[in-house]
Amino acid sequence: LQALEKADHRLQGQIVDRMINWQEPTRQRQKDRDALFYDEVAERLRPFLGEERIRRYYREAQLHFPLVIASERRPNGGYLLCRDGVLHLGSSTDYGWEVNRRRMLSEHQLHVVPVWSVQWWRDPQGAARQLAGKIMQLDQRS
């Protein structure tokens, strides 16, 4: 508004240039940000859980997930780590999709474990310790 009120053409031009170059966040950029987050989580969990249990870019049947931790006690299955408890990349989903996805996860013996990004932002080492502890507890129960 100040650029308009003061007739500052240089500043007006800078604002227009920024608006032209501004892009709506894309699904690929969201995936890239998620990839960095999951890389960080995997790296911080290695000392607690071991390299052999960490599976980046997990694929089985029609399931594709960025980070799964293999179960220590069960040969199949494990723990699907979901950023902020979200199973999808879009801004919304529907109840039917969620029910179907959870059924498929159950069939593949994957237990959803939320990873809260705010905790990782504040204290990544403490969050990793807590998450590793939770996974170890889940292993003991299975």
Backbone as JSON, one array per atom type, in Angstrom:
{
  "sequence": "LQALEKADHRLQGQIVDRMINWQEPTRQRQKDRDALFYDEVAERLRPFLGEERIRRYYREAQLHFPLVIASERRPNGGYLLCRDGVLHLGSSTDYGWEVNRRRMLSEHQLHVVPVWSVQWWRDPQGAARQLAGKIMQLDQRS",
  "N": [[0.82, -1.2, 0.0], [1.95, 1.21, 0.76], [3.72, 1.62, -1.34], [1.99, 2.28, -3.38], [0.68, 4.55, -2.35], [2.8, 6.39, -2.11], [3.59, 6.53, -4.67], [5.78, 5.02, -5.52], [7.49, 3.8, -7.91], [9.61, 2.05, -8.36], [9.56, 0.28, -6.15], [6.97, -0.71, -6.55], [7.38, -2.1, -8.93], [9.13, -4.1, -8.01], [7.43, -5.51, -6.32], [5.52, -6.47, -8.15], [7.22, -8.11, -9.71], [7.87, -10.09, -7.8], [5.33, -11.19, -7.4], [4.81, -12.28, -9.91], [6.76, -14.27, -10.04], [6.04, -15.86, -7.92], [4.89, -19.0, -6.81], [2.35, -21.4, -6.47], [2.51, -23.78, -3.86], [3.71, -26.94, -4.84], [2.88, -30.41, -5.31], [5.2, -31.92, -5.68], [7.19, -30.31, -4.48], [6.26, -30.45, -1.86], [6.66, -33.17, -1.39], [9.45, -33.2, -1.55], [10.14, -31.63, 0.69], [9.06, -33.27, 2.68], [10.68, -35.49, 2.27], [13.18, -34.58, 3.16], [12.56, -34.23, 5.87], [11.92, -36.89, 6.66], [14.38, -38.1, 6.1], [15.97, -36.92, 8.06], [14.7, -37.9, 10.39], [15.12, -40.69, 10.08], [17.93, -40.77, 10.17], [18.44, -39.85, 12.79], [17.28, -41.9, 14.26], [18.83, -44.14, 13.79], [21.08, -44.73, 15.63], [19.64, -45.71, 17.83], [17.91, -47.76, 16.94], [19.16, -49.23, 14.95], [20.64, -49.77, 11.74], [19.62, -51.8, 10.07], [16.88, -52.03, 10.55], [15.62, -49.79, 9.59], [13.73, -48.56, 7.0], [13.73, -46.8, 4.22], [11.64, -45.26, 1.78], [9.68, -47.32, 1.52], [8.15, -50.05, -0.07], [5.52, -52.14, -0.83], [3.39, -54.37, -2.34], [0.67, -52.43, -3.32], [1.37, -50.4, -1.68], [3.14, -47.53, -0.71], [5.49, -45.91, 1.12], [7.24, -43.33, 2.91], [8.89, -43.88, 5.18], [9.51, -46.64, 7.12], [9.78, -48.62, 10.01], [11.15, -51.68, 10.66], [9.67, -54.42, 12.36], [10.96, -55.78, 15.37], [10.36, -58.23, 16.44], [8.51, -59.53, 14.78], [8.6, -61.12, 11.63], [7.34, -60.05, 9.38], [5.83, -56.9, 8.68], [5.66, -53.88, 10.7], [6.42, -50.54, 11.7], [4.87, -47.75, 10.62], [5.96, -44.62, 10.07], [4.51, -41.54, 10.36], [4.44, -38.25, 9.37], [3.28, -35.89, 11.52], [1.09, -37.5, 11.95], [-0.25, -37.87, 9.57], [-1.58, -39.54, 6.79], [-1.66, -38.98, 4.11], [-0.75, -36.88, 1.28], [-2.15, -34.73, 0.31], [-4.25, -31.78, 0.85], [-6.61, -32.5, 1.93], [-8.7, -35.34, 2.67], [-10.84, -38.24, 2.44], [-13.28, -39.97, 4.44], [-13.78, -42.64, 3.63], [-11.46, -43.26, 2.16], [-9.53, -43.12, 4.2], [-10.4, -45.22, 5.92], [-10.11, -47.42, 4.2], [-7.33, -47.29, 3.7], [-6.28, -47.7, 6.29], [-7.2, -50.31, 6.71], [-5.74, -51.69, 4.77], [-3.17, -51.26, 5.77], [-3.3, -52.64, 8.18], [-3.67, -55.25, 7.21], [-1.12, -55.65, 6.17], [0.32, -55.68, 8.42], [1.26, -53.25, 9.48], [1.79, -50.73, 11.76], [0.61, -47.56, 12.55], [2.57, -44.85, 13.49], [2.65, -41.74, 14.79], [4.77, -38.98, 13.99], [5.69, -36.14, 15.38], [6.22, -33.12, 13.96], [6.73, -30.65, 15.17], [7.94, -31.3, 17.6], [10.35, -32.35, 16.63], [11.44, -30.1, 15.52], [11.92, -28.49, 17.74], [13.52, -30.09, 19.52], [15.39, -32.28, 18.25], [17.03, -34.53, 18.96], [16.0, -35.32, 21.45], [13.36, -35.89, 20.66], [13.85, -38.01, 18.93], [14.82, -39.9, 20.73], [12.52, -40.3, 22.31], [10.73, -41.3, 20.35], [12.06, -43.63, 19.5], [11.95, -45.03, 21.91], [9.18, -45.41, 22.13], [8.71, -47.07, 19.9], [10.22, -49.31, 20.67], [8.73, -50.08, 22.93], [6.31, -50.79, 21.67], [7.26, -52.96, 20.19], [7.78, -54.75, 22.27], [5.2, -55.35, 23.13], [4.13, -56.72, 20.99]],
  "CA": [[0.0, 0.0, 0.0], [2.83, 2.38, 0.81], [4.28, 1.83, -2.68], [0.95, 2.97, -4.17], [0.44, 5.88, -1.78], [3.96, 7.25, -2.38], [3.88, 6.42, -6.11], [7.15, 4.49, -5.62], [7.44, 2.88, -9.05], [10.65, 1.02, -8.2], [9.01, -0.7, -5.21], [5.84, -1.35, -7.22], [7.95, -3.06, -9.88], [9.65, -5.24, -7.24], [6.27, -6.28, -5.85], [4.97, -7.18, -9.32], [8.16, -9.18, -10.05], [7.69, -11.17, -6.82], [4.05, -11.83, -7.65], [4.94, -13.07, -11.14], [7.6, -15.43, -9.75], [5.46, -16.66, -6.85], [4.22, -20.2, -7.29], [1.6, -22.2, -5.5], [3.28, -24.97, -3.49], [3.34, -28.1, -5.63], [2.98, -31.71, -4.65], [6.6, -32.33, -5.71], [7.92, -29.59, -3.43], [5.84, -31.03, -0.58], [7.38, -34.45, -1.27], [10.85, -32.89, -1.27], [10.22, -31.21, 2.11], [8.83, -34.47, 3.48], [11.86, -36.35, 2.15], [14.19, -34.05, 4.09], [12.12, -34.53, 7.23], [12.07, -38.33, 6.91], [15.82, -38.38, 6.15], [16.41, -36.5, 9.39], [14.16, -38.86, 11.37], [15.84, -41.96, 9.91], [19.3, -40.59, 10.64], [18.45, -39.74, 14.25], [16.85, -43.17, 14.86], [19.83, -45.19, 13.55], [21.81, -45.18, 16.82], [18.75, -46.38, 18.77], [17.22, -48.93, 16.4], [20.02, -49.96, 14.03], [20.46, -49.53, 10.3], [18.88, -52.87, 9.41], [15.44, -51.91, 10.77], [15.11, -48.57, 8.98], [13.43, -48.76, 5.58], [13.29, -45.58, 3.5], [10.92, -45.52, 0.53], [9.12, -48.67, 1.66], [7.16, -50.44, -1.08], [5.02, -53.51, -0.78], [2.12, -54.39, -3.07], [0.37, -51.07, -3.79], [1.71, -49.47, -0.61], [4.39, -46.79, -0.87], [5.62, -45.01, 2.25], [8.59, -42.78, 3.0], [9.73, -44.41, 6.26], [8.95, -47.73, 7.92], [10.73, -49.3, 10.88], [10.81, -53.09, 10.72], [9.43, -54.96, 13.69], [12.07, -56.58, 15.86], [9.87, -59.56, 16.8], [7.73, -60.14, 13.71], [9.33, -61.04, 10.38], [6.6, -59.16, 8.49], [5.21, -55.78, 9.38], [6.51, -52.91, 11.36], [5.86, -49.28, 12.17], [4.82, -46.71, 9.6], [6.12, -43.31, 10.69], [3.75, -40.54, 9.6], [4.65, -36.87, 9.82], [2.11, -35.29, 12.15], [-0.01, -38.45, 11.92], [-0.97, -37.73, 8.3], [-1.33, -40.64, 5.87], [-1.78, -38.52, 2.73], [0.0, -35.66, 0.97], [-3.05, -33.65, -0.06], [-4.75, -30.93, 1.93], [-7.78, -33.15, 2.54], [-8.98, -36.72, 2.26], [-12.2, -38.57, 2.85], [-13.4, -41.04, 5.43], [-13.65, -43.93, 2.95], [-10.05, -43.48, 1.84], [-8.84, -43.39, 5.46], [-10.78, -46.55, 6.37], [-9.47, -48.37, 3.29], [-5.88, -47.25, 3.94], [-5.98, -48.36, 7.58], [-7.43, -51.74, 6.52], [-4.58, -52.2, 4.05], [-2.02, -51.24, 6.7], [-3.52, -53.75, 9.11], [-3.4, -56.49, 6.48], [0.33, -55.76, 6.0], [0.88, -55.62, 9.77], [1.93, -51.97, 9.7], [1.19, -49.93, 12.82], [0.9, -46.14, 12.33], [3.16, -44.13, 14.62], [2.83, -40.34, 14.39], [6.01, -38.27, 14.31], [5.25, -34.75, 15.46], [7.29, -32.27, 13.43], [7.05, -29.57, 16.12], [8.92, -31.85, 18.55], [11.63, -32.46, 15.94], [11.94, -28.74, 15.34], [12.41, -27.98, 19.04], [14.56, -30.93, 20.12], [15.42, -33.49, 17.43], [17.62, -35.67, 19.66], [15.01, -35.76, 22.44], [12.24, -36.49, 19.93], [14.32, -39.31, 18.44], [14.87, -40.8, 21.89], [11.13, -40.65, 22.65], [10.16, -42.13, 19.29], [12.71, -44.95, 19.59], [11.38, -45.68, 23.09], [7.81, -45.84, 21.8], [8.82, -48.22, 19.0], [10.68, -50.43, 21.48], [7.57, -50.52, 23.72], [5.39, -51.48, 20.75], [7.87, -54.25, 19.9], [7.62, -55.62, 23.44], [3.8, -55.75, 23.2], [3.71, -57.56, 19.85]],
  "C": [[0.86, 1.26, 0.0], [3.41, 2.69, -0.56], [3.28, 2.56, -3.57], [0.75, 4.39, -3.68], [1.56, 6.85, -2.14], [4.35, 7.25, -3.86], [5.32, 5.98, -6.34], [7.16, 3.4, -6.7], [8.48, 1.76, -8.95], [10.12, -0.09, -7.3], [7.8, -1.43, -5.82], [6.33, -2.41, -8.2], [8.48, -4.3, -9.18], [8.51, -6.14, -6.75], [5.67, -7.09, -7.0], [5.88, -8.33, -9.71], [8.02, -10.36, -9.09], [6.4, -11.93, -7.07], [4.1, -12.71, -8.88], [5.71, -14.36, -10.85], [7.05, -16.31, -8.64], [4.72, -17.84, -7.43], [3.48, -20.85, -6.14], [2.45, -23.41, -5.14], [2.79, -26.18, -4.29], [3.49, -29.37, -4.82], [4.44, -32.18, -4.61], [7.41, -31.62, -4.64], [7.53, -30.09, -2.06], [6.56, -32.35, -0.35], [8.84, -34.2, -0.93], [11.04, -32.47, 0.18], [10.03, -32.42, 3.02], [10.05, -35.38, 3.44], [12.97, -35.88, 3.09], [13.84, -34.37, 5.53], [12.35, -36.0, 7.56], [13.53, -38.75, 6.9], [16.38, -38.05, 7.53], [15.95, -37.5, 10.46], [14.93, -40.17, 11.29], [17.25, -41.86, 10.47], [19.38, -40.55, 12.17], [18.05, -41.04, 14.94], [17.9, -44.28, 14.73], [20.56, -45.64, 14.81], [20.94, -45.97, 17.81], [18.23, -47.71, 18.24], [18.08, -49.77, 15.45], [19.64, -49.74, 12.58], [19.52, -50.54, 9.65], [17.36, -52.77, 9.57], [14.82, -50.73, 10.03], [14.95, -48.78, 7.48], [12.88, -47.48, 4.98], [12.64, -46.01, 2.2], [10.4, -46.96, 0.48], [8.05, -48.92, 0.6], [6.81, -51.9, -0.89], [3.62, -53.49, -1.38], [1.86, -52.98, -3.6], [0.66, -50.02, -2.72], [3.08, -48.84, -0.87], [4.47, -45.78, 0.27], [7.06, -44.55, 2.39], [9.47, -43.41, 4.07], [8.97, -45.44, 7.08], [10.09, -48.3, 8.76], [10.28, -50.75, 11.0], [10.61, -53.52, 12.17], [10.6, -55.84, 14.11], [11.64, -58.03, 16.09], [9.13, -60.28, 15.68], [8.49, -60.02, 12.4], [8.65, -60.13, 9.35], [6.02, -58.02, 9.31], [6.21, -54.86, 10.03], [5.73, -51.66, 11.7], [6.0, -48.22, 11.08], [4.9, -45.36, 10.31], [5.46, -42.27, 9.8], [3.96, -39.17, 10.2], [3.32, -36.3, 10.29], [0.87, -36.18, 12.06], [-0.79, -38.47, 10.63], [-0.57, -38.86, 7.36], [-1.31, -40.21, 4.41], [-1.0, -37.23, 2.53], [-0.91, -34.48, 0.66], [-3.52, -32.85, 1.13], [-5.99, -31.52, 2.59], [-7.91, -34.57, 2.0], [-10.43, -37.02, 2.63], [-12.2, -39.79, 3.76], [-13.2, -42.41, 4.79], [-12.21, -44.26, 2.63], [-9.27, -43.85, 3.11], [-9.13, -44.81, 5.96], [-10.08, -47.61, 5.51], [-7.97, -48.44, 3.53], [-5.52, -47.96, 5.25], [-6.2, -49.87, 7.49], [-6.23, -52.36, 5.82], [-3.34, -52.26, 4.95], [-2.12, -52.4, 7.68], [-3.22, -55.09, 8.45], [-1.9, -56.73, 6.3], [1.07, -55.63, 7.33], [1.74, -54.37, 10.01], [1.13, -51.15, 10.71], [1.6, -48.47, 12.6], [1.42, -45.51, 13.62], [3.36, -42.68, 14.17], [4.18, -39.8, 14.84], [5.66, -36.79, 14.25], [6.39, -33.81, 15.08], [7.66, -31.14, 14.38], [8.08, -30.06, 17.14], [10.3, -31.95, 17.9], [12.25, -31.09, 15.73], [12.58, -28.23, 16.62], [13.6, -28.76, 19.57], [14.66, -32.25, 19.37], [15.99, -34.71, 18.16], [16.66, -36.21, 20.72], [13.82, -36.43, 21.79], [12.63, -37.87, 19.41], [14.35, -40.33, 19.57], [13.46, -41.25, 22.28], [10.51, -41.59, 21.63], [10.75, -43.53, 19.32], [12.16, -45.73, 20.78], [9.97, -46.2, 22.82], [7.83, -47.06, 20.89], [9.28, -49.46, 19.77], [9.55, -50.98, 22.36], [6.58, -51.29, 22.86], [5.94, -52.85, 20.38], [7.66, -55.23, 21.05], [6.18, -56.16, 23.55], [3.41, -56.74, 22.1], [4.22, -58.98, 19.97]]
}
